[in-house]
Amino acid sequence: MTSFLTHRAHVHDARLPLHRRHSALRTCLTVFAPYGLRATYHHLTLSAEIPRRLEADPDALARAVEELHEARVLVARAG
């Protein structure tokens, strides 16, 4: 099983190509997707304002993974 925290770190790693960072975000979604995979990804693209061309705003990936991480922590505390 993949580690959410490991892939979260990959999303933040600016040395990695953007497509690898985006792939790491998608892997995080396979580990934790509270609304289901597609709905959670759609929510994150809107809330973090992930552009179609990732080069336009590479920090959007970090915003998205941090929102997902915060939700994961809240669910873990509640459960």
Backbone hydrogen bonds, N-H to C=O, Kabsch-Sander energy under -0.5 kcal/mol:
donor,donor_aa,acceptor,acceptor_aa,energy
4,F,2,T,-0.6
7,H,3,S,-2.1
8,R,4,F,-2.5
9,A,5,L,-2.0
10,H,6,T,-1.5
11,V,7,H,-1.9
12,H,8,R,-1.4
13,D,9,A,-0.8
13,D,10,H,-0.6
14,A,12,H,-1.1
16,L,13,D,-1.6
20,R,17,P,-0.8
21,R,17,P,-2.0
22,H,18,L,-2.6
23,S,19,H,-1.9
24,A,20,R,-2.1
25,L,21,R,-1.8
26,R,22,H,-2.1
27,T,23,S,-2.1
28,C,24,A,-2.1
29,L,25,L,-1.7
30,T,26,R,-1.1
30,T,27,T,-0.5
31,V,27,T,-1.1
31,V,28,C,-0.5
32,F,28,C,-2.4
36,G,33,A,-1.8
40,T,36,G,-2.5
41,Y,37,L,-2.4
42,H,38,R,-2.7
43,H,39,A,-2.5
44,L,40,T,-2.5
45,T,41,Y,-2.5
46,L,42,H,-1.8
47,S,43,H,-3.0
48,A,44,L,-2.6
50,I,45,T,-1.4
54,L,52,R,-0.9
56,A,53,R,-2.1
57,D,54,L,-1.2
60,A,57,D,-1.8
61,L,58,P,-1.2
62,A,58,P,-0.6
63,R,59,D,-2.1
64,A,60,A,-2.3
65,V,61,L,-2.5
66,E,62,A,-2.1
67,E,63,R,-2.0
68,L,64,A,-2.2
69,H,65,V,-2.4
70,E,66,E,-2.6
71,A,67,E,-2.0
72,R,68,L,-2.2
73,V,69,H,-2.4
74,L,70,E,-2.2
75,V,71,A,-2.4
76,A,72,R,-2.2
77,R,73,V,-2.2
78,A,74,L,-2.0
79,G,75,V,-1.7
